Each structure stands twice: as C-alpha cells, then as structure tokens.
Amino acid sequence: MRCAALETKTLDHPVRRAQAGVALIEALIGMLIFAFGVLGLVGLQASVTQAQTSGKFRADASNLVDDLFGLVQTDHVSNFAKYSDGNCAGYARCADWRQKVLSTLPDAKIAFVSNAGTGSMAVTLSWQQGQQSRNNFSSSMAWQQ
C-alpha cells in the first residue's frame, strides 16, 4: 500500500509542475484584453467629444444668423444695404454682430448676398475646427414689409 501512495504523489507532481504559472498567464491575458477595451472607450469618448463640439458650432452658427435676421428686421428699411460684406464694419449694429460671430466660431468667415430692392438676404457663415475641412452654414430671409 505504501508503494501505491508514492506512485500517486510522483504522478501528481509532474502535472503540477507543468501547470505552474498558468494562472499568472491567464491574469496577464485578461489584463491585456481589459487594456484594449479601455483604449477603445477612450477613442470612443474622443469621437463623441469631437462630434459634440461640431454640433455646438453648427447650433451657434444657426443662432447667430437668426440674431442677424432679427437685427435686420428690427432696423429701418433704409439701413438694409448696410448689412453687406463691404458696409458691415462701418455700421454699428452689423459690426457688433460680426464681432460676436468672430469670437464665437473658430476661424470664422462671413459672406452676405443682399438685394435691397427685393428685401432678400442670404448669409453664409463658415468656420474651421482644427484640422477638419471648413464647415458652412447658409440661410436666407425675405423682408416682409
């Protein structure tokens, strides 16, 4: 009986030695998979932040154009021609709005197309966010007299 017990111990011993360190390798592989998951979440967060910022600038552009149309419609009809590319800087109401655009949108550019005879106006705001291509927002209005 004593010999059988020794044989069992000698058979178990090589099996234990072959499995030594397997738990450590499994833990390291688990940590590696977890690290890739965290990196994926960081990349996703960066994409979400960029999309959110882009959406904010589009909303700002829309609100700024609405502000301009409100200024034009509450101004006297004789001042309509002052809301143009060449005259905006010299007219206080338009210059204040222009400054607001330049301080709100990164690398902003403004283009007016207005026709005092028909009372119509189209405005295009463009801006560039970092290394992305230029974004544009265009809107138009017709003055109802």
Secondary structure, 3 states (H helix, E strand, C coil): CHHHHHHHHHHHHHHHHHHCCHHHHHHHHHHHHHHHHHHHHHHHHHHHHHHHHHHHHHHHHHHHHHHHHHHHHHCCHHHHHHCCCCCHHHCHHHHHHHHHHHHHCCCCEEEEEEECCCCEEEEEEEECCCCCCCEEEEEEEECCC
